[in-house]
Amino acid sequence: MGFRSNLFLSATFLLVCLFAVAAKKKSADASIGTMDPAKRALHALDRLTFGPRPGEVERVSKMGVENWIELQLDPDRINDSNLDARLAPFRTLRMNTREIVENFPPPQAIRAIAEGRQSLPSDPARRAIYESAVAKYEEKKERKAEKTGDAPPDNGSSDPANNQSAQQREDRMYAELKSGEILDLPPEQRYAAIIKMSPQERQAVGRDLKGEDREQMLSDMTPQQRETLMALNNPQQLVATEVAEGKLLRAAYSERQLQEVMTDFWFNHFNVFINKGPDRYLVTAYERDVIRPRALGRFKELLLATAQSPAMLFYLDNWQSVGPDSPVARGLPARAQNRGWRRNGRFGGPFGVPRPSPNRGNAQKQNKQRRGLNENYAREVMELHTLGVDGGYTQKDVTELAKILTGWTIQEPRRGGGFEFNERMHQPGSKTFLGHKIKEDGEQEGVKVMEMLAKDHSTARFISRKLAMRFVSDNPPAALVDRMAKTFLVTDGDIREVLRTLFRSPEFWAADDYRAKVKTPLEFVVSAVRATATDVSNPLPLVQALNRLGMPLYGMQPPTGYSMKAEAWVNSSALVNRMNFALALGNGKLRGVQPDTLILLGPQPPADAGAALALLEGDLLNGDVSPQTHAVIQKQLADPQVTGRRLDDATRPPNYGAIAGLILGSPEFQKR
């Protein structure tokens, strides 16, 4: 029994409480009760931010809830310099895609160097990253050859296994000796010594360093030096890790909370999957340059920007969609190919994804088989991005829209280029879409159709309902959605005005919706960090926690994005994982993630566990705790496996971190 048993009981209790709340909720058409004025500030913070920080409820109340909401709707007025300082070490967050590709080589660049088709960069840091990646590529190639029997014969010892073991022992001894020497050096000399090593030496030292030694190796180095050394291990993973860590830091520390909430909302709405090949390099610019600046702007501008983003073009395959009657599909020669098309040859796809040349062999047959009309994006832009599944479109509309969007592709994809329109891929002639005749007009056909979709009544309702689901309830009142949709149409899709209608509605302030919406794993993790005034110097453990909680950042493979509904996240296994995270956070068990419970308890924290529990319930739950929850937590405080403190040891203070962790795992904290 003990620790695991108690966690399971807590999670099961949480599950029952959450479903009980759902059962007690009034129907969407029931009369609306008025929220207690004392709860308005907390409710606004719960819904418009990733959770309140210590003292923030009082600050917003003093400022005036309506004034605070108006400020959040205008993020340019909010100073966010503290966040900028936290993001400064992550260079990739400020790079364009081309710079990321050049500094952190993708697989095809590594392969090109290994095969002698490309030279190593001259810059020492970049050269070291490339050398290490090439060495790993060649090792992998050798192992594959050994498995398939293609490796050259061994002309050495008759016992290669013993030779290999001896070499491994020698490498380990050398690595241990070298590691000890390097750790004793000042940061600049330490960095220089690692850069001067051979790739094999760096790998041996890297394998030898664990935990605190690895942290010591990187300590006191500049952000760029740390980043370079981390990239020596896996440059592609570094790019994905930094964008995820940056997202968590923004959610936890940005003063422009509503903008970050809406950035997360729109990224999920216009979802792309980071692990689909080149999207690992494209997501950074997609979120930073496409989503965030337009998160509170006009929907039509956001829609068009996502449609022309390389991340979306690659994710839903529109970059390679070719009109069936286009010059490319018909195999017609071209005197002047568009940039990045013909000269890229068979490595012309994004970052080395092969694509056939239209002028090689039987081009017409090849293109019909491998590079035809692709309907993936056309279908999703109507079903998931605009009209909704019941938006009144047909399969013919899907096909026609796909034709309209042919030629929307990626410029110099291997080098991280942006959007371009390729006339030779575009389907010629007029099209008929949603009953409207679209005259032949190249790229402008797609621009006009995007605007048409953005202004459609079905789009207005679909987007309004989805926003109401995020901010009000899983099943928002129809009357609220109607008013929001009307605002959407009258203001030409002004997202800020639609939200203003929402936040001023009686439905948003309904008493039944106070702390009634289950947090997603991202909302739960970040709200716990904010509530406990946690200092995050290393966001990686939080990224890993979200992986365990079933919501890896940018990791939803289907274009639907993650669900906002409680049913997707409420089950006993997931809730045990949440409790595990809450206790680990509260007890300071996550490296580089340190909560400040004393800021909640004050300079003289109580020596009695019961008094500490009452105080922390007030701080973390605003005093809104049920007798059942209070009793369950009190019972668990008697378990030394949970608190790390025996009841008969009166000399030790209570484990405040464990108490905070139990509250963070409570039913009340799981909801917003």
matplotlib code that plots the C-alpha trace (Angstrom):
import matplotlib.pyplot as plt

x = [0.0, 1.7, 2.7, 1.4, -1.9, -2.5, -1.8, -4.3, -7.0, -6.4, -6.6, -9.8, -11.3, -10.4, -12.1, -15.3, -15.3, -14.8, -17.6, -19.8, -19.3, -20.3, -23.4, -24.5, -23.9, -27.0, -28.0, -26.8, -30.3, -30.9, -31.1, -27.8, -26.8, -24.6, -21.0, -20.0, -18.1, -15.3, -14.6, -14.6, -10.8, -9.9, -12.3, -10.9, -7.3, -8.3, -9.7, -7.6, -4.2, -2.4, -3.3, -2.9, 0.4, 0.7, -0.9, -2.3, -6.0, -5.6, -3.7, -6.4, -9.2, -7.6, -7.0, -10.5, -11.3, -12.7, -9.7, -7.3, -9.2, -8.9, -5.2, -4.8, -6.7, -4.0, -0.8, 1.5, 0.8, 2.3, 6.0, 7.3, 11.1, 11.4, 10.3, 12.7, 15.6, 14.5, 14.3, 17.7, 19.7, 17.6, 19.2, 17.0, 13.9, 15.3, 16.6, 14.7, 14.4, 17.3, 19.6, 18.4, 19.1, 22.6, 23.6, 22.0, 22.3, 19.4, 20.0, 20.5, 23.2, 25.0, 24.7, 25.9, 29.1, 29.7, 29.4, 31.8, 29.1, 29.3, 32.2, 32.3, 31.7, 34.8, 33.3, 34.8, 31.6, 29.4, 32.2, 32.3, 28.5, 28.7, 31.7, 30.0, 26.8, 28.8, 30.7, 27.4, 26.0, 29.0, 28.9, 25.2, 26.0, 28.8, 26.4, 23.8, 26.4, 27.5, 23.9, 23.3, 26.7, 28.0, 30.9, 34.5, 36.2, 38.2, 41.9, 43.0, 42.7, 40.8, 38.7, 37.2, 34.8, 37.7, 39.4, 36.2, 35.8, 39.5, 39.0, 35.8, 37.6, 40.4, 37.9, 36.2, 39.4, 40.5, 37.1, 37.2, 40.6, 39.8, 36.5, 38.2, 40.8, 38.2, 35.9, 38.7, 39.2, 37.7, 34.6, 36.3, 39.1, 36.7, 34.7, 37.7, 39.1, 35.9, 35.6, 39.2, 38.5, 37.9, 34.3, 35.2, 36.8, 33.7, 31.4, 33.5, 33.5, 29.8, 29.0, 31.1, 29.4, 26.2, 23.8, 25.7, 28.9, 27.1, 25.7, 29.1, 30.6, 28.1, 28.1, 29.1, 29.3, 27.6, 24.2, 25.8, 28.5, 26.0, 23.8, 26.8, 27.8, 24.3, 24.0, 27.1, 24.9, 21.8, 21.4, 17.9, 16.6, 18.1, 15.9, 12.7, 13.7, 14.3, 11.0, 9.2, 11.1, 10.4, 6.7, 6.7, 8.6, 6.3, 3.2, 4.7, 6.3, 4.8, 2.8, 0.9, -1.0, -4.1, -1.9, 0.0, -3.3, -4.6, -1.3, -1.7, -5.4, -4.6, -1.6, -3.9, -6.6, -4.1, -2.1, 1.1, 3.1, 6.7, 7.9, 6.9, 10.4, 11.3, 8.5, 11.0, 12.8, 9.7, 7.6, 9.7, 8.9, 5.4, 4.4, 6.6, 5.9, 2.6, 0.5, 1.5, 1.4, -2.1, -3.5, -5.8, -6.0, -8.4, -9.1, -8.8, -5.2, -4.4, -6.0, -4.0, -0.7, -1.1, -2.0, 1.2, 3.4, 6.1, 5.1, 1.5, 2.5, 4.7, 2.5, -0.6, 1.4, 0.1, 3.7, 3.8, 0.2, 0.2, -2.7, -3.6, -3.4, -0.5, 2.7, 4.5, 2.0, 2.0, 5.8, 6.2, 9.8, 10.5, 13.1, 13.2, 12.3, 11.2, 13.9, 14.8, 12.9, 14.9, 18.4, 17.6, 17.2, 16.1, 17.0, 14.6, 12.1, 12.2, 15.6, 16.2, 12.8, 13.1, 10.9, 11.1, 12.3, 9.5, 12.0, 13.6, 12.5, 8.8, 7.9, 4.2, 3.8, 6.0, 4.2, 0.8, 1.9, 3.9, 3.1, -0.6, -3.3, -3.2, -6.5, -5.2, -5.0, -8.1, -10.2, -8.8, -9.0, -12.8, -13.4, -11.0, -10.0, -13.1, -16.5, -16.6, -17.6, -21.2, -20.3, -22.2, -19.3, -19.1, -16.3, -16.4, -15.6, -12.6, -11.3, -11.9, -10.2, -7.2, -6.9, -7.2, -4.3, -1.9, 1.4, 1.4, 4.8, 8.1, 11.0, 14.4, 13.1, 16.4, 17.7, 14.7, 13.1, 9.6, 6.4, 6.4, 3.8, 4.9, 2.8, 3.9, 2.4, -0.9, -4.1, -5.1, -8.6, -11.6, -13.0, -16.3, -16.1, -19.1, -21.3, -19.0, -17.1, -13.4, -11.8, -8.3, -5.9, -2.9, -2.0, -4.9, -7.4, -6.3, -6.2, -9.8, -11.1, -9.4, -11.2, -14.4, -14.0, -13.1, -16.3, -18.7, -21.5, -20.5, -17.0, -18.2, -20.2, -17.5, -14.8, -17.1, -18.2, -14.6, -13.6, -16.5, -15.5, -12.0, -13.2, -16.6, -17.5, -17.3, -20.8, -21.3, -24.7, -26.1, -27.2, -23.6, -22.2, -24.9, -23.8, -20.1, -20.8, -22.7, -19.7, -17.4, -19.4, -20.0, -16.3, -14.8, -13.5, -11.9, -10.8, -10.3, -13.9, -15.2, -13.4, -14.6, -18.2, -17.4, -15.8, -18.7, -21.4, -23.4, -22.6, -18.9, -19.6, -22.2, -21.8, -22.1, -18.9, -16.7, -13.9, -15.9, -13.6, -10.9, -7.4, -5.4, -2.0, -0.4, -2.7, -2.2, 1.6, 2.0, -0.7, 1.1, 4.4, 2.7, 0.8, 3.9, 6.1, 8.4, 11.7, 12.4, 16.1, 15.8, 12.4, 13.3, 11.8, 8.5, 8.7, 9.3, 6.4, 4.0, 5.2, 4.2, 0.9, 0.0, 0.3, 3.8, 4.2, 3.7, 3.2, -0.3, 0.0, -3.6, -4.6, -7.4, -5.1, -5.5, -9.0, -10.2, -12.9, -12.6, -13.4, -10.1, -8.0, -10.0, -9.0, -7.4, -4.0, -3.7, -4.6, -2.1, 0.5, -0.7, -0.4, 3.1, 4.1, 2.5, 4.4, 7.7, 7.2, 6.2, 9.1, 11.6, 12.5, 12.6, 16.2, 16.2, 12.5, 12.3, 9.0, 9.0, 6.5, 7.8, 6.5, 3.1, 3.6, 5.4, 8.6, 7.5, 5.8, 3.7, 5.2, 1.9, 1.1, -2.6, -2.0, 0.3, -2.4, -5.0, -2.7, -1.7, -5.3, -6.0, -3.0, -3.3, -7.1, -8.3, -9.9, -12.3, -11.7, -14.4, -14.5, -13.9, -10.7, -9.4, -10.0, -8.2, -5.2, -5.1, -5.1, -2.2, -0.2, 0.0, 1.9, 5.7, 6.2, 4.3, 5.6, 9.0, 8.2, 7.3, 4.5, 6.6, 9.4, 8.2, 11.6, 11.3, 9.0, 6.2, 7.1, 5.6, 6.4, 4.5, 1.5, 1.6, 2.0, -1.1, -3.1, -1.9, -3.2, -6.6, -9.9, -10.2, -6.8, -7.4, -10.1, -10.2]
y = [0.0, 3.3, 5.9, 4.4, 3.3, 6.8, 8.3, 6.0, 6.8, 10.5, 10.2, 8.1, 10.6, 13.4, 11.4, 11.1, 14.8, 15.9, 13.8, 14.9, 18.5, 17.6, 15.9, 18.9, 21.4, 23.1, 22.7, 25.4, 26.8, 27.1, 30.4, 32.1, 32.6, 35.6, 35.0, 36.2, 39.5, 38.3, 35.5, 37.6, 38.3, 34.7, 33.6, 36.0, 34.9, 31.3, 31.7, 34.4, 33.3, 30.1, 30.6, 33.2, 33.9, 34.7, 38.1, 38.4, 38.1, 41.0, 43.0, 42.5, 43.2, 46.5, 47.4, 46.5, 43.2, 45.0, 47.3, 44.3, 42.5, 45.5, 45.7, 42.0, 42.6, 45.1, 43.3, 45.9, 48.1, 45.5, 45.5, 41.9, 42.6, 40.0, 37.3, 38.5, 38.0, 34.4, 33.7, 35.3, 32.0, 30.3, 31.5, 29.4, 31.3, 34.4, 32.7, 32.5, 29.0, 29.5, 30.4, 27.4, 25.0, 26.5, 26.3, 23.0, 20.7, 18.5, 14.9, 15.7, 18.3, 15.7, 13.1, 15.5, 16.2, 12.6, 11.8, 14.7, 16.8, 19.6, 21.1, 21.7, 25.2, 27.2, 28.6, 26.4, 26.0, 25.2, 22.9, 21.0, 20.4, 19.2, 17.0, 15.3, 14.7, 13.3, 10.9, 9.6, 9.2, 7.2, 5.0, 4.3, 3.4, 1.0, -0.7, -1.1, -2.6, -5.1, -6.2, -6.7, -8.4, -5.7, -4.7, -5.3, -8.4, -8.0, -8.6, -8.1, -10.3, -13.6, -12.5, -9.1, -9.2, -9.1, -6.4, -4.3, -4.8, -3.8, -0.7, 0.2, -0.1, 2.1, 4.7, 4.8, 5.2, 8.0, 9.6, 9.5, 11.0, 13.7, 14.6, 15.2, 17.4, 19.5, 20.0, 21.7, 24.2, 27.8, 28.0, 29.6, 27.1, 24.2, 25.2, 25.6, 22.2, 20.4, 22.2, 21.2, 17.5, 15.0, 13.8, 10.5, 12.1, 14.3, 11.3, 9.4, 12.3, 12.9, 9.3, 9.5, 12.7, 12.1, 14.3, 16.9, 16.4, 17.3, 20.4, 21.3, 20.9, 23.6, 25.8, 29.5, 29.3, 31.8, 30.8, 30.3, 28.1, 26.0, 25.7, 24.6, 21.9, 20.6, 20.6, 18.3, 15.5, 16.0, 19.3, 18.5, 17.7, 20.9, 22.9, 21.0, 21.2, 25.0, 25.8, 23.6, 25.2, 28.6, 27.9, 26.8, 29.9, 32.2, 30.5, 30.7, 34.2, 36.4, 39.4, 39.2, 36.2, 36.4, 36.7, 33.5, 31.7, 32.7, 31.8, 28.3, 28.2, 29.1, 26.8, 24.0, 25.1, 25.4, 22.4, 21.1, 18.1, 18.8, 15.3, 15.2, 15.6, 19.2, 20.6, 20.3, 23.2, 25.1, 25.2, 28.0, 30.5, 29.3, 30.0, 33.2, 34.9, 33.5, 32.7, 35.0, 38.4, 37.6, 35.9, 38.9, 40.3, 39.5, 35.9, 36.2, 37.4, 34.6, 32.0, 33.3, 33.4, 29.8, 28.7, 30.2, 29.0, 26.4, 24.5, 24.1, 23.6, 20.7, 19.2, 18.8, 18.3, 21.2, 22.2, 19.3, 19.5, 19.7, 20.6, 17.7, 20.0, 22.1, 22.3, 20.2, 17.4, 17.4, 17.2, 20.4, 21.7, 25.1, 27.6, 29.1, 26.9, 28.6, 29.0, 26.0, 23.6, 22.1, 22.7, 21.0, 17.7, 14.7, 16.4, 19.3, 18.5, 20.3, 19.5, 16.5, 14.9, 13.5, 14.7, 13.8, 16.2, 17.1, 16.8, 13.4, 10.2, 9.8, 13.0, 12.9, 9.3, 10.0, 13.1, 11.5, 8.7, 10.6, 14.3, 14.7, 16.8, 16.6, 17.2, 17.0, 20.7, 21.6, 19.2, 20.3, 24.0, 23.7, 20.9, 22.0, 25.6, 27.4, 26.0, 23.0, 19.5, 20.6, 23.6, 22.6, 21.8, 18.7, 16.5, 18.5, 21.6, 19.8, 18.9, 22.4, 24.1, 21.7, 22.9, 26.5, 26.0, 24.2, 26.1, 27.2, 25.8, 26.4, 28.4, 26.7, 24.2, 22.6, 25.9, 26.8, 29.1, 30.7, 30.6, 31.0, 30.6, 28.3, 29.0, 25.8, 23.7, 25.6, 24.1, 26.5, 27.5, 28.7, 26.7, 26.5, 26.6, 26.7, 27.7, 30.6, 30.8, 31.5, 33.0, 32.0, 34.3, 32.4, 32.9, 35.4, 32.6, 31.2, 34.6, 35.3, 31.9, 32.3, 35.6, 34.0, 31.2, 33.7, 35.7, 32.7, 32.4, 28.8, 29.9, 32.7, 30.1, 27.4, 29.8, 31.4, 28.1, 26.9, 30.1, 29.7, 26.1, 27.3, 30.2, 29.1, 25.4, 22.2, 22.8, 26.6, 28.2, 28.6, 32.2, 33.2, 31.6, 33.4, 36.8, 36.1, 35.0, 38.2, 40.2, 38.1, 38.9, 42.6, 43.3, 41.3, 38.6, 40.8, 38.3, 40.9, 42.2, 38.6, 38.0, 41.3, 40.2, 36.9, 38.5, 41.0, 38.3, 37.1, 33.5, 34.0, 35.2, 32.4, 31.0, 27.4, 27.9, 29.0, 26.4, 24.0, 23.5, 20.7, 21.9, 20.3, 18.9, 22.1, 24.3, 22.2, 22.1, 25.9, 26.9, 24.8, 26.6, 30.0, 29.3, 28.2, 31.1, 28.5, 29.6, 27.7, 27.8, 24.5, 24.0, 20.5, 18.6, 20.4, 19.4, 15.8, 16.0, 17.0, 14.0, 11.7, 13.5, 12.7, 16.2, 16.6, 20.1, 20.4, 16.6, 16.0, 14.1, 14.5, 17.9, 18.0, 19.3, 18.5, 18.3, 21.0, 18.7, 17.1, 13.6, 13.6, 14.1, 12.6, 9.1, 7.4, 6.8, 10.3, 11.7, 9.5, 11.0, 14.5, 13.7, 12.4, 15.6, 17.8, 16.1, 16.2, 19.9, 20.7, 18.8, 20.4, 17.1, 18.5, 19.7, 23.4, 23.9, 25.3, 26.3, 29.0, 27.8, 30.3, 33.1, 31.6, 30.7, 33.9, 34.5, 32.4, 29.3, 27.4, 24.4, 22.5, 20.5, 21.2, 25.0, 24.9, 22.9, 25.5, 28.4, 26.7, 25.9, 29.6, 30.6, 27.9, 27.4, 30.8, 28.9, 27.0, 23.5, 20.9, 19.1, 15.8, 17.1, 18.6, 15.3, 13.2, 15.5, 15.5, 11.7, 11.6, 13.9, 11.0, 8.9, 9.5, 8.1, 11.1, 13.8, 12.4, 13.2, 10.8, 11.9, 11.0, 13.4, 16.7, 18.3, 18.5, 21.1, 19.9, 19.0, 22.2, 21.0, 17.7, 19.6, 22.0, 19.0, 17.3, 20.5, 20.9, 17.4, 18.1, 18.2, 22.0, 22.8, 20.5, 22.9, 26.5]
z = [0.0, 1.1, -1.4, -4.7, -3.0, -1.6, -5.0, -6.6, -4.0, -4.5, -8.3, -8.0, -5.7, -8.2, -11.0, -9.1, -8.2, -11.7, -13.1, -10.2, -11.3, -14.9, -13.6, -11.6, -14.4, -15.7, -19.3, -21.7, -21.9, -18.2, -16.4, -15.7, -12.1, -11.2, -10.0, -6.5, -7.1, -4.8, -7.3, -10.5, -10.4, -9.9, -12.6, -15.1, -14.2, -14.5, -17.9, -19.6, -18.3, -17.5, -13.9, -11.2, -9.4, -5.7, -5.0, -8.5, -7.5, -5.2, -7.8, -10.5, -8.0, -7.1, -10.7, -11.7, -13.5, -16.6, -16.8, -16.6, -19.3, -21.6, -21.0, -21.9, -25.1, -26.0, -25.3, -27.0, -24.0, -21.6, -20.8, -21.1, -20.6, -17.8, -20.2, -22.8, -20.3, -19.7, -23.4, -24.3, -23.9, -26.7, -29.9, -32.2, -31.0, -32.7, -35.9, -39.1, -40.6, -43.0, -40.0, -38.0, -40.9, -41.4, -37.7, -36.8, -39.8, -40.9, -42.1, -45.8, -45.1, -42.9, -45.6, -48.3, -46.3, -45.5, -49.3, -50.2, -52.0, -49.5, -47.5, -43.7, -42.5, -41.5, -38.2, -35.4, -33.4, -36.5, -37.8, -34.5, -34.7, -38.3, -37.6, -34.6, -36.7, -39.6, -37.3, -35.9, -39.4, -40.5, -37.3, -38.0, -41.6, -40.5, -38.0, -40.7, -43.0, -40.3, -39.8, -43.5, -44.1, -46.3, -44.0, -45.2, -43.8, -40.6, -41.3, -37.7, -34.7, -34.9, -31.9, -32.9, -29.9, -27.4, -29.5, -29.4, -25.6, -25.1, -27.2, -25.3, -22.0, -23.3, -24.5, -21.2, -19.3, -21.6, -21.3, -17.5, -17.5, -20.1, -18.4, -15.0, -16.6, -18.6, -15.6, -13.7, -16.4, -16.4, -18.7, -21.7, -21.7, -21.0, -24.1, -26.3, -25.3, -26.2, -29.5, -30.4, -29.7, -32.4, -32.8, -31.3, -28.2, -27.8, -27.9, -25.4, -22.9, -23.5, -22.6, -19.5, -18.1, -16.2, -14.1, -12.0, -14.0, -17.2, -15.6, -14.3, -17.7, -19.0, -16.0, -16.3, -20.1, -22.4, -23.8, -27.2, -25.9, -23.9, -27.0, -29.2, -26.8, -26.5, -30.3, -30.5, -29.3, -31.6, -33.5, -34.7, -31.2, -29.9, -32.2, -31.2, -27.5, -27.5, -29.1, -26.5, -23.6, -25.0, -25.1, -21.5, -20.4, -22.2, -20.7, -17.2, -17.2, -19.9, -18.7, -22.0, -20.8, -23.0, -26.1, -25.0, -24.3, -27.8, -29.4, -27.9, -29.0, -32.6, -32.9, -31.8, -34.2, -37.1, -35.9, -37.4, -36.1, -35.2, -35.8, -39.5, -41.0, -41.7, -39.5, -36.7, -38.3, -39.4, -36.1, -34.5, -37.2, -37.6, -34.1, -33.7, -37.1, -38.2, -35.1, -32.3, -34.1, -35.4, -32.4, -31.6, -35.1, -38.0, -38.7, -42.5, -42.1, -39.8, -42.1, -45.1, -43.2, -42.0, -45.6, -46.9, -44.0, -45.0, -41.8, -42.9, -46.6, -45.7, -42.9, -45.1, -48.3, -50.2, -51.2, -53.6, -55.0, -58.8, -61.0, -63.3, -66.4, -65.3, -67.3, -64.6, -64.7, -68.5, -68.6, -70.6, -70.7, -69.1, -70.3, -66.8, -63.8, -60.6, -58.0, -56.0, -58.2, -61.1, -59.8, -56.5, -58.4, -56.5, -53.2, -54.0, -51.2, -47.9, -46.2, -48.4, -48.9, -52.4, -55.2, -58.9, -61.6, -64.1, -66.9, -66.2, -68.0, -68.7, -66.9, -67.6, -66.3, -63.3, -62.2, -62.5, -60.3, -57.7, -57.8, -58.5, -57.0, -53.2, -51.3, -47.7, -47.0, -49.0, -46.9, -43.6, -44.3, -44.6, -42.0, -39.3, -40.0, -41.3, -42.1, -39.8, -40.6, -41.1, -43.1, -46.3, -48.6, -50.9, -52.1, -55.4, -53.4, -51.8, -55.2, -56.6, -53.7, -54.1, -57.7, -56.7, -54.2, -56.6, -57.0, -53.4, -52.5, -50.7, -52.1, -51.9, -49.4, -48.6, -47.3, -45.2, -47.7, -47.4, -49.4, -53.2, -55.9, -58.8, -61.9, -63.6, -60.9, -60.9, -62.4, -65.3, -66.1, -64.0, -61.1, -59.3, -55.5, -53.0, -56.0, -57.0, -60.2, -59.6, -62.7, -63.6, -61.7, -60.5, -56.8, -56.3, -56.8, -53.4, -51.8, -52.8, -51.7, -48.3, -47.8, -48.9, -46.3, -43.6, -44.2, -44.3, -41.7, -41.0, -40.2, -37.9, -35.9, -36.0, -34.7, -32.1, -30.7, -30.4, -28.6, -26.3, -25.6, -24.6, -22.3, -21.0, -21.1, -23.1, -24.3, -24.6, -24.6, -28.2, -27.4, -26.6, -29.8, -31.8, -30.4, -30.9, -34.5, -35.2, -33.9, -36.0, -39.2, -38.4, -37.6, -40.5, -38.2, -35.6, -33.0, -30.4, -30.7, -30.7, -27.4, -26.0, -26.7, -25.0, -21.9, -21.5, -21.7, -18.7, -19.8, -19.2, -15.6, -14.9, -11.3, -12.5, -14.7, -11.8, -11.5, -13.7, -16.7, -16.5, -17.2, -20.1, -19.1, -20.4, -18.4, -15.3, -15.4, -16.1, -13.6, -10.9, -11.8, -11.6, -8.4, -6.5, -7.7, -9.2, -10.7, -13.9, -14.8, -16.8, -18.6, -19.9, -16.9, -17.6, -21.3, -20.2, -17.7, -20.5, -22.5, -19.6, -19.2, -22.8, -24.2, -25.8, -27.1, -30.8, -30.7, -31.9, -35.1, -36.5, -37.8, -35.3, -32.5, -28.8, -27.4, -25.0, -23.5, -20.1, -21.4, -23.2, -20.0, -17.1, -16.3, -13.3, -15.0, -16.2, -12.8, -11.0, -13.3, -12.5, -8.7, -9.3, -11.1, -8.4, -5.6, -7.6, -8.2, -4.6, -3.2, -5.6, -7.2, -10.8, -11.6, -12.4, -11.3, -7.8, -6.2, -3.6, -1.0, 1.6, -0.5, 0.2, 3.8, 4.8, 6.7, 9.7, 8.3, 10.9, 12.6, 12.6, 9.4, 9.8, 10.0, 7.0, 5.1, 5.8, 4.8, 1.6, 0.7, 1.0, -1.2, -3.9, -4.0, -2.7, 0.1, -2.3, -1.0, -0.3, 3.1, 1.3, -0.4, 2.9, 4.7, 2.0, 2.1, 5.9, 5.9, 3.5, 5.7, 8.1, 5.6, 5.8, 2.3, 1.1, 3.4, 4.3, 7.9, 10.7, 13.1, 16.1, 15.0, 16.5, 15.9, 12.1, 10.4, 8.2, 4.6, 3.0, -0.5, 0.0, 1.3, -1.6, -4.0, -2.6, -3.0, -6.6, -7.3, -5.7, -7.7, -7.1, -8.6, -11.6, -12.7, -13.8]

ax = plt.figure().add_subplot(projection="3d")
ax.plot(x, y, z, "-o")
ax.set_aspect("equal")
plt.show()
